[in-house]
């Protein structure tokens, strides 16, 4: 099931530069007027979702190609509980894009929540987006309980099936988590050269890779040889550029599912959807500059402690980890980095907006 609407965009011009003046490019889009769009009939089941302010719309810069040809495809999951983060992420992407009309969003959802779809339309009247239902039955028998309940939700595994869900005409996509904001032009990430790899992502080879798997994995003489012939490095699946054709041809969905079956029979890792990705692809991806994933801003996964920014340039801020900025801001106990997310918050009742 898919819904189709025309393009929209965003406000809050250049606000993050208050904090990161040396790393952020100026926004380059101009405002558009409002038009009406068609929407499918809502269901009778109402849910409690927040109300958002309408975002300012933007149009392409003079250097952009045709919005009907030069599309950038961005895939994200869509859930009412993370909707506030999703809206901020969309806003940040469009605000910093030279060609916002060329960005097409593909939202994957599990529960039919017409109120959520309607809110996206009303908040971003010009947004070019489609929504697709992810059938959670595909993973119900494959998910193993992890150390964090949030990681066990079926929608967290939808990224594995991206190539099965999106139309075959889409040759490349960027997958992004909902707990991030982009502070650079997405066309730069879109243009990453994958060379012969199926996937590109920020890679971290200094991480202790053994910690991602249990003693049962490393002590098994067959399983422990999984990474022979490659240098495995951790990478975060919340920021990925994927060659959809290579993923389909290589049957990578089935390869990831294989390890989920192994996990069900013999517990070989503690986390959710990340370890099976690592088992299949670690050491065999195209590394992307770390500026595209200033990660871990959610804090310590155990105690939720605040974390500072890593040194170096920044193109994307990612609140991976236990803490989410909108929750900490609402509790009036934010971490310092949460104030970098606040300018993109469109929640109508927020008190920390920098919008003029």
N, C-alpha and C positions, 0 to 999 in steps of 0.2 A: 504494500500500500504506500503510495507516495502523494505528497501535496506539492503544488508548484505555485510559486509567487514570483513577482518581479522584485528588482533590486532596491536596497535601501542602504542607510549608513549611519553616521555617528557624530557626537559632539565632543566637548571637553578638549578643545584643540591645544596640543602642546603642553598639557598640564603636568605630565610626568617629568618634563624638563626642569621643573622646580627642584627635583631631587637628583636627576641624572643628566645634567646639562651638557656634559662632554660626550655622552654616548648616544643620545637620541636624535634622529633626524626630524626636521620639522614636518608636521602634517601637510599634505599637499592637495587635499580635496576641498571642493567648494559646495555650499549648501544647495539643496534642490527643494522645489515646492512639493506639496503633498498631492497624492492621487488615491483613488479607491481601488481595492483589490478584492477579488473573489475568494471565498473561503468555504470549505466544506461544512456540511451540517454537523453541529456538535452532538455529543452523546448526552444521555440523560444523567450520567454519573458526574457529579460535581466534586472537585477537589479544592483544597485550600492552597492557593498559589499567591505569591506576592504580586503587588501592583507596581508597574514600572513607568517611569517617565518616557515619553517619546523621544527617541534619539534624533539628533540633527542628521540629515541626509547629506551625502557627498557625491560628487560626480568625478569622472575620470579627468586626469590631467591631459594636457595637449599631446604628450608623448605616447599616450596609450594607444593600443591597437583597437580593433573592433571588439566590443563586449560580447558579441555573438560568436567570436572565434577564439580569442585569446583568454580562455577561462583558466582560473586557478581553482582547483577543487579542494575544499577543506572539509574533512569529516570529523564529526564530534558526536558524542552520545548526548541524549536529551532525557532529563529526569527532573521532576518537580523539585526534589530536594537539593539539586545542584543548579537549578535554573538561574539563580542570581549570579553564580560564577560564570555560567555559559553566556549570559547577557553581557557581562563585563568583558569576557574574552572576545566576543564578536565585535563589540564596540572598539576595543583596542586594535583589532586587526584592520578594521575599516578606517579608523582614524589615521593610522600611519601608512596606509596604502596609497601609492601614487595612482593606482587604477582600481578603486574600490568596486566599480561596476563590473569588473571582470572576475571578482571573487564569488564563487558559488559555494554555498554551505550545504552539506549533506548531514542531516541529523538522524541518528539511529535511536529508536525508542523501543521499550518493552511494553509498557502500559499505554493504552489508548487514552490520552489526556488532551482532548480538544482544547481545553482551556489554556494549556501550555502552548499549543500551536497558535492559538488566537493571540496570545500575549506577544509572541515573537512578531507576528504580523503587525500588531498595533504599535509595538515599540520600535520596530524597524520597518516602516511601511514600504521601503524600496528594496528590502533585502531579497536577494536572489537565492532561494533555498528550496530544498526538497526534504521530505521526511520519509523514513523507511521503518517499517516494523521489523524488529529483530525477534525471531521466535525463540523464546527462552528455553523451549523444550530441547533445542539442539545441544544445550550444555547442562541441563539438570542432572543427567546421569554422569557427567564428567567432572563436576565441581567438587573439590575436596575442601573441607573446613580448614581455614587458615587462621593465623594469629590475630587477624583483624577482620571483624564481621563485614565491614564495608567492602573488603576485597572479594567477598564471596557472592556479591550480587551478580546475576546473569549478565546485566548490561556491561559490567566490567570486562566481559569476555567477548563483547561484540566486535572489537577491533580484529579479532582472529578471523572473522567472517566478512571483513570489509569487501574483499574482492568478489565474494559470492552475492553480496547485497547490492552494491552499486552497479549501475548499467555497464555493460561490457565496453561501451564506447569510451569510458573514462580510462585513460591509459596510465595516469599518475594521480596520486592523491596525497595530501598532507593530513595525517591524523594528529589531533590535538586533544589533550585533556581539558576539562572545564575549569580547572583551578589555576589558570595562568592568564597573563596578559602579555601581548606582543607590543614592543616599543620600537619596532623597526619595520621596514617595508617587507611584507610577506613574499613579494616577488623574488627577493634574494634567497629565501629558503627554498622556494619553488624551483629556482634555477640550479640547485645543487646537482653536480654531476655524479650520478650513481655508478658510473663506469659499468662494470659487469655485475654489480650487486643488485639484489632484489629490494634492499632497504637501506636507507641512510638515517642516522640518528647520532646525537651527541654520545660519545663513547668515553668510558672512564676505566682506564687500565690500571689505575692505582688502587682500586677497590679490592678488598679481600674476597675474591670470587668464591672461595670455598664456603663462605658463610651463607651463601644462597641455597645450599643443598645440605641435606642431613647426612649423618654418619652412615645411614643405610645406603645412601647413594655412593659415597666414596669407598665404602668397604666392599661393595659388590664388584667383583673382578670384571664383569661385563659392562655394567653401567659406568664405572669410573673411567673407562676408555673412550667415553663419548666425545671428549674434547681432544683426542689425539689428532695431531696434524694441524691444529689451529690454535691461535693464541686467544683464549676467551677473555673478553672484557665485558664488564657490566654496561648496559645501555638502558635508558629509560624509555619505555614504550609509550609515554605520554606525549612525545614529540617525535614523529616519524615521517619520512618521505618514502612512499612505497611505489615501486613499479608494479602496477596492477597486473599487467600481462605476464611478467615473470613470476609473480606470486601464483597466478592461476596455472601457468604452464608447469611450474615446479611443485604444484600441489602442496603448498606450504600450510594451508589450513589443516590438511590431513596429518602432516608431520607434527604440527603443534598438538593436535588432538591425540596423537599416539602417546605423547608424554603425559597428557592428562589421564589417560587410561593407566599408564604405569604408576602414576601418583595414587590412583584409587586403590591399586593392588599392593603397592609398597610405598609408603610415605617417603618421598625423596626430597621434598622441599616444604617450607612453612608458609610461603606467601601465596598470592592468588595467581593472576594470569601472567606475571612477569617471568617466572622460572621456565615454563615451557618455551617461551620465546627465546630465552637465553640458551636452552638446550639445543634448539634448532639453528639459531643464527649467531650466537656470540662468537666473535672472532672471524665472522664472515659478512660484516656489514661495511658500508662506506661511512667513515666517521665524519661528523659535522662539527664545526667549531662550537666550543662550549658556550659561546655567547648566545646560542639559540636554546639554552636550557640552564638558566640560573636556578638550579633546582634545590630542593630541600627546604624551601622557605616556610613550609608548614610546620617545621620544627621536629624535634625528636619524636620518633614513633612511639616511644614508651611513655615519656613524661610530658611531651608536647612543649619542650623548651624552645624559646626563640632562637633563631639563627640569623647571622649577619650575612651580608652580600659577599660573594667571593670576589677577589680582585679581577680586574680585566673588563673589557667592553661587555655591554649587555644589549641583547636584542629581544630576549624573552625572559620573563620572570615567572617561575613555576612554584606554586605552593604545594608541591608534593610533600607527603608526610601527613601527620595526624591533624594538624591545625589548619583551619581554613580562615582566610582573612575576614570574610563577612561575619563569621561567628564571633571572632575575637573583637572586631570593631563594635559589634552590637553589645557585647558584654562589657565594653569600655575597659578592656584589658588587652589592647592590641600590642603586637610586636612592632618594632620600628618599621620593619619592611611592609607591614600591612598598610601603611600610609601611602605606599607606592601603588597599591591596588585601588584605594579609595576613590581616586578621580574617575575611575571607569564604572563605578557602581551606580546603576540607574534605578535602584530601588527607591520608590517614591517616599518612603519614610526615613531614609537614611539622613543623618545630620552632618555627615562629613563630606558632602559633595563640594567640589571646587567649581561646579558649573556656574557660569555667569548669567 
